[in-house]
Amino acid sequence: MEAFLLVTSHREFELSWQRFEDWLAENAPASHRTLNPPASPRQVDDAARKVGTVVPAELRALLLRHNGATETGPQGEFWQGARFLPYGASLFTVARIEQHHQMLTGILDRMPAEQRDTWGRQWWDRRCVPFADTISGDAWIIGGSRPDAVGQHLDDEGCRFDRWPSLAAMVDDMLSAITGGRPLRTQETPQVVEGRLEWESAY
């Protein structure tokens, strides 16, 4: 299956992400240092072809800035600062996007046909692209039937798209929270702990 790139503008995302990254550099350096160097266009395109899905323009723009975040320091130590996204999620590298997508697709393909054709289609949409995960293994996803929307894949529920209409909207929400002190749409509030950006449930 051939993969295609969305042609929608990602300028809004680029501006929002730069503001967020600048904030990290100044206020949460232990999170900022975990951002990897850029992925190459070929890396992104090769991964898209392997999993056979669309790479939304905003996610592609992010990967071409940073190939995810690293949780491992130079001495093999755990860098908790990498978990600076909502719900304590860490950005995937291109390789992790490919691996996670293939894992979920493999689970879907191994379901009995009747289960796969009913509940299975709600559990995982192979058109989605996972781009971050939490400690529990739940993932932030983008794409699918709502190509630009950001949702979640939950192991026990499947895909849900009740969060943000785009990656830019997700970053804007994070910016409003860290600069204005209001909760995210996930009902989390920001805090900086030892130079790390973390999110605490408002409940």
VEXPAMAR-10670 format. One record per residue: residue in one letter; chain; x negated, y negated, z of N, C-alpha, C in turn. Coordinates in Angstrom, 1 decimal, padded with zeros to 4 digits. Example, Ala and Ser with C-alpha at 12.3 -4.5 7.8 and 13.67 -1.06 7.14 Angstrom:
<batis>
 aa ch   n_xx   n_yy   n_zz  ca_xx  ca_yy  ca_zz   c_xx   c_yy   c_zz
  a  A -013.2  005.7  007.8 -012.3  004.5  007.8 -013.2  003.3  007.8
  s  A -012.8  002.2  007.1 -013.7  001.1  007.1 -012.9  000.0  007.9
</batis>
This chain:
<batis>
 aa ch   n_xx   n_yy   n_zz  ca_xx  ca_yy  ca_zz   c_xx   c_yy   c_zz
  m  A -000.9  001.2  000.0  000.0  000.0  000.0 -000.9 -001.2  000.0
  e  A -000.6 -002.1 -000.9 -001.4 -003.3 -001.0 -001.0 -004.4  000.0
  a  A -002.0 -005.1  000.6 -001.7 -006.1  001.6 -001.8 -007.5  000.9
  f  A -001.0 -008.4  001.4 -001.0 -009.7  000.8 -001.1 -010.7  002.0
  l  A -001.6 -011.9  001.6 -001.8 -013.0  002.6 -000.7 -014.0  002.5
  l  A -000.1 -014.4  003.6  000.9 -015.4  003.5  000.3 -016.7  003.1
  v  A  001.0 -017.5  002.3  000.5 -018.8  001.8  001.0 -020.0  002.6
  t  A  001.7 -019.8  003.7  002.2 -020.9  004.4  001.1 -021.6  005.1
  s  A  001.3 -022.9  005.3  000.2 -023.8  005.9 -000.1 -023.3  007.3
  h  A -001.4 -023.4  007.7 -001.8 -023.1  009.0 -002.4 -024.3  009.7
  r  A -002.2 -025.5  009.1 -002.9 -026.7  009.6 -002.4 -027.0  011.0
  e  A -001.1 -026.8  011.3 -000.6 -027.1  012.6 -001.3 -026.2  013.6
  f  A -001.4 -024.9  013.3 -002.1 -024.0  014.2 -003.5 -024.4  014.4
  e  A -004.2 -024.8  013.4 -005.7 -025.2  013.5 -005.8 -026.4  014.5
  l  A -004.9 -027.3  014.3 -005.0 -028.5  015.2 -004.7 -028.1  016.7
  s  A -003.7 -027.3  016.9 -003.3 -026.9  018.2 -004.4 -026.0  018.8
  w  A -005.0 -025.1  018.1 -006.0 -024.2  018.6 -007.3 -025.0  019.0
  q  A -007.6 -026.0  018.2 -008.8 -026.8  018.5 -008.6 -027.5  019.8
  r  A -007.5 -028.1  020.0 -007.2 -028.7  021.3 -007.3 -027.7  022.5
  f  A -006.7 -026.5  022.3 -006.8 -025.5  023.3 -008.2 -025.1  023.6
  e  A -009.0 -024.9  022.5 -010.4 -024.5  022.7 -011.2 -025.5  023.3
  d  A -011.0 -026.8  023.0 -011.7 -027.9  023.7 -011.3 -027.9  025.1
  w  A -010.1 -027.6  025.5 -009.7 -027.6  026.9 -010.4 -026.5  027.6
  l  A -010.5 -025.3  027.0 -011.2 -024.2  027.6 -012.7 -024.6  027.9
  a  A -013.3 -025.2  026.9 -014.7 -025.5  027.0 -015.0 -026.5  028.2
  e  A -014.0 -027.4  028.4 -014.2 -028.4  029.5 -013.7 -027.9  030.8
  n  A -012.7 -027.1  030.9 -012.0 -026.7  032.1 -012.1 -025.3  032.5
  a  A -012.3 -024.4  031.6 -012.4 -022.9  031.8 -013.6 -022.3  031.1
  p  A -014.8 -022.7  031.4 -016.0 -022.2  030.6 -016.1 -020.7  030.6
  a  A -015.7 -020.1  031.7 -015.9 -018.6  031.8 -014.9 -017.9  030.8
  s  A -013.9 -018.6  030.4 -013.0 -018.0  029.4 -013.5 -018.4  028.0
  h  A -014.0 -019.7  027.8 -014.5 -020.2  026.6 -015.6 -019.3  026.0
  r  A -016.5 -018.9  026.9 -017.7 -018.2  026.5 -017.4 -016.8  025.9
  t  A -016.2 -016.3  026.2 -015.9 -015.0  025.7 -015.4 -015.0  024.2
  l  A -015.2 -016.1  023.7 -014.8 -016.2  022.3 -015.9 -015.7  021.3
  n  A -015.7 -014.8  020.5 -016.7 -014.3  019.6 -016.9 -015.2  018.4
  p  A -018.0 -015.0  017.7 -018.2 -015.7  016.4 -017.2 -015.3  015.4
  p  A -017.1 -016.0  014.3 -016.0 -015.8  013.3 -016.1 -014.4  012.7
  a  A -015.0 -013.8  012.3 -014.9 -012.7  011.4 -015.1 -013.2  010.0
  s  A -015.5 -012.4  009.1 -015.7 -012.8  007.7 -014.4 -012.5  006.9
  p  A -014.1 -013.3  005.9 -012.9 -013.0  005.1 -012.8 -011.6  004.6
  r  A -013.9 -011.0  004.3 -013.9 -009.6  003.8 -013.5 -008.6  005.0
  q  A -014.0 -008.9  006.2 -013.5 -008.1  007.3 -012.0 -008.1  007.5
  v  A -011.5 -009.3  007.5 -010.0 -009.4  007.6 -009.3 -008.7  006.5
  d  A -009.7 -009.0  005.3 -009.0 -008.4  004.1 -009.1 -006.8  004.1
  d  A -010.3 -006.3  004.5 -010.5 -004.9  004.6 -009.6 -004.2  005.6
  a  A -009.4 -004.9  006.8 -008.6 -004.3  007.8 -007.1 -004.4  007.3
  a  A -006.7 -005.4  006.7 -005.3 -005.6  006.2 -005.0 -004.4  005.2
  r  A -006.0 -004.2  004.3 -005.7 -003.1  003.3 -005.7 -001.7  004.0
  k  A -006.5 -001.5  005.0 -006.5 -000.2  005.7 -005.1  000.1  006.4
  v  A -004.6 -001.0  007.0 -003.3 -000.8  007.8 -002.1 -001.0  006.9
  g  A -002.4 -001.6  005.7 -001.3 -001.8  004.7 -000.2 -002.8  005.1
  t  A -000.6 -003.9  005.7  000.4 -004.9  006.1 -000.1 -006.3  005.8
  v  A  000.7 -007.3  006.0  000.4 -008.7  005.8 -000.4 -009.2  007.0
  v  A -001.3 -010.0  006.7 -002.0 -010.8  007.7 -001.5 -012.2  007.7
  p  A -000.6 -012.6  008.7 -000.1 -014.0  008.6 -001.2 -015.0  008.6
  a  A -000.9 -016.1  008.0 -001.9 -017.2  007.7 -002.5 -017.7  009.0
  e  A -001.7 -017.9  010.1 -002.2 -018.4  011.3 -003.1 -017.4  012.0
  l  A -002.8 -016.2  012.0 -003.7 -015.2  012.6 -005.0 -015.1  011.8
  r  A -004.9 -015.1  010.5 -006.1 -015.1  009.7 -007.0 -016.3  010.0
  a  A -006.4 -017.5  010.1 -007.1 -018.7  010.5 -007.8 -018.5  011.8
  l  A -007.2 -017.9  012.8 -007.8 -017.7  014.1 -009.0 -016.7  014.0
  l  A -008.8 -015.6  013.2 -009.9 -014.6  013.1 -011.1 -015.2  012.4
  l  A -010.9 -016.1  011.5 -012.0 -016.8  010.8 -012.7 -017.8  011.6
  r  A -012.1 -018.2  012.8 -012.7 -019.0  013.8 -013.4 -018.2  014.8
  h  A -012.7 -017.1  015.3 -013.2 -016.3  016.3 -012.7 -014.8  016.1
  n  A -013.7 -013.9  016.0 -013.3 -012.5  015.8 -013.0 -011.9  017.2
  g  A -011.8 -012.4  017.7 -011.4 -012.0  019.1 -012.2 -012.5  020.2
  a  A -012.1 -011.9  021.3 -012.8 -012.3  022.5 -013.5 -011.0  023.1
  t  A -014.6 -011.2  023.8 -015.3 -010.0  024.3 -015.1 -010.0  025.8
  e  A -014.9 -008.8  026.4 -014.8 -008.6  027.8 -016.1 -008.0  028.4
  t  A -017.1 -007.9  027.6 -018.4 -007.3  028.1 -019.5 -008.3  027.9
  g  A -020.1 -008.6  029.1 -021.3 -009.6  029.1 -022.6 -008.9  028.6
  p  A -023.6 -009.7  028.5 -024.9 -009.2  028.0 -025.5 -008.1  028.8
  q  A -025.2 -008.0  030.1 -025.7 -006.9  030.9 -024.7 -005.8  031.1
  g  A -023.6 -005.8  030.3 -022.6 -004.8  030.4 -021.5 -005.1  031.4
  e  A -021.6 -006.3  032.0 -020.6 -006.6  033.1 -019.3 -007.0  032.5
  f  A -018.2 -006.8  033.2 -016.9 -007.2  032.8 -016.6 -008.6  032.9
  w  A -016.2 -009.2  031.8 -015.9 -010.6  031.7 -014.4 -010.8  031.8
  q  A -013.9 -011.0  032.9 -012.4 -011.2  033.1 -011.9 -012.4  032.4
  g  A -012.8 -013.4  032.2 -012.4 -014.6  031.5 -011.8 -014.4  030.2
  a  A -012.0 -013.3  029.5 -011.5 -013.0  028.2 -009.9 -012.9  028.2
  r  A -009.4 -012.7  029.4 -007.9 -012.4  029.5 -007.2 -013.8  029.8
  f  A -007.4 -014.7  028.9 -006.8 -016.0  029.1 -005.5 -016.3  028.3
  l  A -004.9 -015.3  027.7 -003.6 -015.4  027.1 -002.5 -015.0  028.0
  p  A -001.3 -015.4  027.8 -000.2 -015.1  028.6 -000.1 -013.6  029.0
  y  A  000.3 -013.3  030.2  000.3 -011.9  030.7 -001.1 -011.3  030.8
  g  A -002.1 -012.2  030.9 -003.5 -011.7  031.0 -004.0 -010.9  029.8
  a  A -003.6 -011.3  028.6 -004.0 -010.6  027.4 -005.3 -011.1  026.9
  s  A -006.0 -010.2  026.2 -007.3 -010.6  025.6 -007.2 -010.4  024.0
  l  A -007.7 -011.4  023.3 -007.7 -011.4  021.8 -008.4 -010.2  021.3
  f  A -007.8 -009.6  020.3 -008.4 -008.4  019.6 -009.5 -008.9  018.6
  t  A -010.5 -008.1  018.4 -011.4 -008.3  017.2 -010.6 -007.7  016.0
  v  A -011.1 -007.9  014.8 -010.5 -007.3  013.6 -010.5 -005.7  013.8
  a  A -011.6 -005.2  014.3 -011.6 -003.7  014.5 -010.6 -003.2  015.4
  r  A -010.3 -004.0  016.5 -009.3 -003.6  017.5 -007.9 -003.7  016.9
  i  A -007.7 -004.7  016.1 -006.4 -004.9  015.4 -006.1 -003.6  014.6
  e  A -007.1 -003.2  013.8 -007.0 -002.0  013.0 -006.7 -000.8  013.8
  q  A -007.5 -000.6  014.9 -007.3  000.6  015.8 -006.0  000.6  016.4
  h  A -005.5 -000.5  017.0 -004.3 -000.5  017.7 -003.1 -000.3  016.7
  h  A -003.1 -000.9  015.6 -002.1 -000.7  014.6 -002.0  000.8  014.2
  q  A -003.2  001.4  013.9 -003.2  002.8  013.5 -002.7  003.7  014.6
  m  A -003.0  003.3  015.9 -002.5  004.1  017.0 -001.0  004.1  017.1
  l  A -000.4  002.9  017.0  001.0  002.8  017.1  001.7  003.5  015.9
  t  A  001.2  003.3  014.7  001.7  003.9  013.5  001.6  005.4  013.6
  g  A  000.5  005.9  014.1  000.4  007.4  014.3  001.4  007.9  015.2
  i  A  001.7  007.2  016.3  002.7  007.7  017.3  004.1  007.7  016.6
  l  A  004.4  006.6  015.8  005.7  006.6  015.1  005.8  007.8  014.1
  d  A  004.7  008.0  013.3  004.7  009.1  012.3  004.9  010.5  012.9
  r  A  004.4  010.6  014.2  004.5  011.9  014.8  005.9  012.2  015.5
  m  A  006.7  011.2  015.5  008.1  011.4  016.1  008.9  012.3  015.2
  p  A  009.8  013.1  015.8  010.7  013.9  015.0  011.5  012.9  014.0
  a  A  011.8  013.4  012.8  012.4  012.6  011.8  013.6  011.8  012.3
  e  A  014.5  012.5  013.0  015.7  011.9  013.4  015.5  010.8  014.4
  q  A  014.5  011.0  015.3  014.1  010.0  016.3  013.5  008.8  015.6
  r  A  012.6  009.1  014.7  011.9  008.1  014.0  012.8  007.2  013.2
  d  A  013.8  007.7  012.6  014.7  007.0  011.7  015.7  006.2  012.5
  t  A  015.8  006.4  013.8  016.8  005.6  014.6  016.0  004.7  015.6
  w  A  015.7  005.3  016.8  015.0  004.5  017.8  013.6  004.1  017.4
  g  A  012.9  005.0  016.7  011.5  004.8  016.3  011.3  003.5  015.5
  r  A  012.3  003.2  014.6  012.1  002.0  013.8  012.2  000.7  014.7
  q  A  012.9  000.8  015.8  012.9 -000.3  016.7  011.6 -000.4  017.6
  w  A  011.1  000.8  017.9  009.9  000.9  018.7  008.7  000.3  018.1
  w  A  008.5  000.6  016.8  007.3  000.0  016.1  007.6 -000.2  014.7
  d  A  007.3 -001.5  014.2  007.5 -001.9  012.9  006.0 -002.0  012.3
  r  A  005.7 -001.1  011.4  004.3 -001.1  010.8  003.9 -002.3  010.1
  r  A  004.9 -003.2  009.8  004.6 -004.5  009.2  004.0 -005.5  010.2
  c  A  004.2 -005.2  011.5  003.6 -006.1  012.5  002.1 -005.9  012.7
  v  A  001.5 -007.0  013.2  000.1 -007.0  013.4 -000.2 -007.3  014.9
  p  A -000.8 -006.3  015.6 -001.1 -006.6  017.0 -002.4 -007.5  017.1
  f  A -002.4 -008.5  018.0 -003.6 -009.4  018.0 -004.1 -009.5  019.4
  a  A -003.5 -009.0  020.4 -004.0 -009.1  021.8 -003.3 -008.0  022.6
  d  A -004.0 -007.6  023.7 -003.3 -006.7  024.6 -003.5 -007.0  026.1
  t  A -002.6 -006.5  026.9 -002.8 -006.7  028.4 -003.5 -005.5  029.0
  i  A -003.8 -005.5  030.3 -004.4 -004.4  031.0 -003.5 -003.2  030.9
  s  A -002.2 -003.3  030.9 -001.3 -002.2  030.8 -001.2 -001.6  029.4
  g  A -001.7 -002.3  028.4 -001.6 -001.8  027.0 -000.6 -002.4  026.2
  d  A  000.3 -003.2  026.8  001.3 -003.9  026.0  000.6 -004.9  025.1
  a  A  001.2 -005.2  023.9  000.5 -006.0  023.0  001.3 -007.2  022.5
  w  A  000.6 -008.3  022.3  001.2 -009.4  021.5  001.1 -009.1  020.1
  i  A  002.2 -009.3  019.3  002.2 -009.0  017.9  002.8 -010.2  017.1
  i  A  002.5 -010.1  015.8  003.0 -011.2  014.9  003.4 -010.5  013.6
  g  A  004.4 -011.0  012.9  004.8 -010.4  011.6  006.0 -009.6  011.7
  g  A  006.1 -008.7  010.7  007.3 -007.9  010.6  008.5 -008.6  009.9
  s  A  009.7 -008.3  010.4  010.9 -008.9  009.7  010.9 -010.4  009.9
  r  A  010.2 -010.9  010.9  010.1 -012.4  011.1  008.6 -012.7  011.0
  p  A  008.1 -013.0  009.7  006.7 -013.0  009.4  005.8 -013.8  010.3
  d  A  006.3 -015.0  010.7  005.4 -015.9  011.5  005.6 -015.8  013.0
  a  A  006.7 -015.1  013.4  007.0 -015.1  014.8  006.1 -014.2  015.7
  v  A  005.9 -014.7  016.9  005.1 -014.0  017.9  006.0 -013.2  018.9
  g  A  005.8 -011.9  019.0  006.6 -011.1  019.9  005.7 -010.2  020.7
  q  A  006.3 -009.2  021.3  005.5 -008.2  022.1  005.9 -006.8  021.7
  h  A  004.9 -005.9  021.8  005.2 -004.5  021.7  005.0 -003.9  023.1
  l  A  006.1 -003.4  023.7  006.1 -002.8  025.0  006.2 -001.3  024.9
  d  A  005.3 -000.6  025.6  005.3  000.8  025.4  006.6  001.5  025.7
  d  A  007.4  001.0  026.6  008.7  001.6  027.0  009.9  001.0  026.3
  e  A  009.7 -000.1  025.6  010.8 -000.8  024.9  010.6 -000.9  023.4
  g  A  009.4 -001.0  022.9  009.2 -001.3  021.5  009.0 -002.7  021.3
  c  A  009.3 -003.2  020.1  009.1 -004.5  019.6  010.2 -005.5  020.0
  r  A  009.9 -006.6  020.5  010.8 -007.7  020.8  010.3 -009.0  020.4
  f  A  011.1 -009.8  019.8  010.7 -011.1  019.3  011.6 -012.2  019.9
  d  A  011.4 -012.5  021.2  012.1 -013.5  021.9  011.2 -014.5  022.6
  r  A  010.0 -014.7  022.0  009.0 -015.6  022.6  008.8 -016.8  021.8
  w  A  008.0 -016.8  020.8  007.6 -018.1  020.0  007.9 -017.8  018.5
  p  A  008.3 -018.9  017.8  008.5 -018.8  016.4  007.3 -018.7  015.5
  s  A  006.1 -019.0  016.1  004.9 -019.0  015.4  003.7 -018.9  016.4
  l  A  002.5 -018.7  015.9  001.3 -018.7  016.7  001.0 -020.1  017.2
  a  A  001.3 -021.1  016.3  001.1 -022.5  016.7  002.0 -022.9  017.8
  a  A  003.3 -022.4  017.8  004.2 -022.7  018.9  003.7 -022.0  020.2
  m  A  003.1 -020.8  020.1  002.6 -020.2  021.3  001.5 -021.0  021.9
  v  A  000.5 -021.5  021.1 -000.6 -022.3  021.6 -000.1 -023.6  022.1
  d  A  000.9 -024.2  021.4  001.4 -025.5  021.9  002.1 -025.4  023.3
  d  A  002.7 -024.2  023.5  003.3 -024.0  024.8  002.3 -023.8  025.9
  m  A  001.2 -023.2  025.5  000.1 -023.0  026.5 -000.6 -024.4  026.8
  l  A -000.7 -025.2  025.7 -001.2 -026.6  025.9 -000.4 -027.4  026.8
  s  A  001.0 -027.3  026.6  001.9 -028.1  027.5  001.8 -027.6  028.9
  a  A  001.6 -026.3  029.1  001.5 -025.8  030.5  000.2 -026.2  031.2
  i  A -000.9 -026.1  030.4 -002.2 -026.5  031.1 -002.4 -028.0  031.3
  t  A -001.8 -028.8  030.4 -001.9 -030.2  030.6 -000.8 -030.9  031.3
  g  A  000.4 -030.2  031.3  001.5 -030.8  032.0  002.0 -030.1  033.2
  g  A  001.5 -028.9  033.4  001.8 -028.2  034.6  003.2 -027.5  034.7
  r  A  003.8 -027.3  033.5  005.1 -026.7  033.5  004.9 -025.2  033.1
  p  A  005.9 -024.3  033.4  005.7 -022.9  033.1  005.8 -022.7  031.6
  l  A  005.2 -021.6  031.2  005.4 -021.1  029.8  006.8 -020.5  029.6
  r  A  007.0 -020.2  028.4  008.3 -019.5  028.1  008.3 -018.1  028.7
  t  A  007.1 -017.6  029.1  007.0 -016.3  029.8  007.2 -016.5  031.3
  q  A  007.5 -017.7  031.7  007.7 -018.1  033.1  006.4 -017.8  033.9
  e  A  005.3 -018.2  033.3  004.0 -018.2  034.0  003.4 -019.6  034.1
  t  A  002.7 -019.8  035.2  002.0 -021.1  035.3  000.5 -020.9  035.3
  p  A -000.2 -021.9  034.8 -001.7 -021.8  034.6 -002.4 -022.1  035.9
  q  A -003.6 -021.4  036.1 -004.5 -021.7  037.1 -005.9 -021.4  036.7
  v  A -006.9 -022.2  037.1 -008.3 -021.9  036.8 -008.9 -021.3  038.0
  v  A -009.5 -020.1  037.9 -010.1 -019.4  039.0 -011.6 -019.1  038.6
  e  A -012.5 -019.7  039.3 -013.9 -019.5  039.0 -014.2 -019.7  037.5
  g  A -013.6 -020.7  036.9 -013.9 -021.0  035.5 -013.1 -020.2  034.5
  r  A -012.1 -019.4  035.0 -011.3 -018.6  034.1 -009.9 -019.2  034.1
  l  A -009.3 -019.2  032.9 -007.9 -019.5  032.8 -007.1 -018.3  033.0
  e  A -006.2 -018.4  034.0 -005.3 -017.2  034.3 -003.9 -017.7  034.4
  w  A -003.0 -016.8  034.2 -001.5 -017.1  034.3 -000.9 -016.4  035.4
  e  A -000.1 -017.1  036.2  000.5 -016.5  037.4  002.0 -016.6  037.2
  s  A  002.7 -015.5  037.5  004.2 -015.4  037.3  004.8 -016.5  038.2
  a  A  005.8 -017.2  037.6  006.5 -018.2  038.4  007.5 -017.6  039.3
  y  A  007.8 -016.3  039.2  008.8 -015.6  040.1  008.1 -015.2  041.4
</batis>
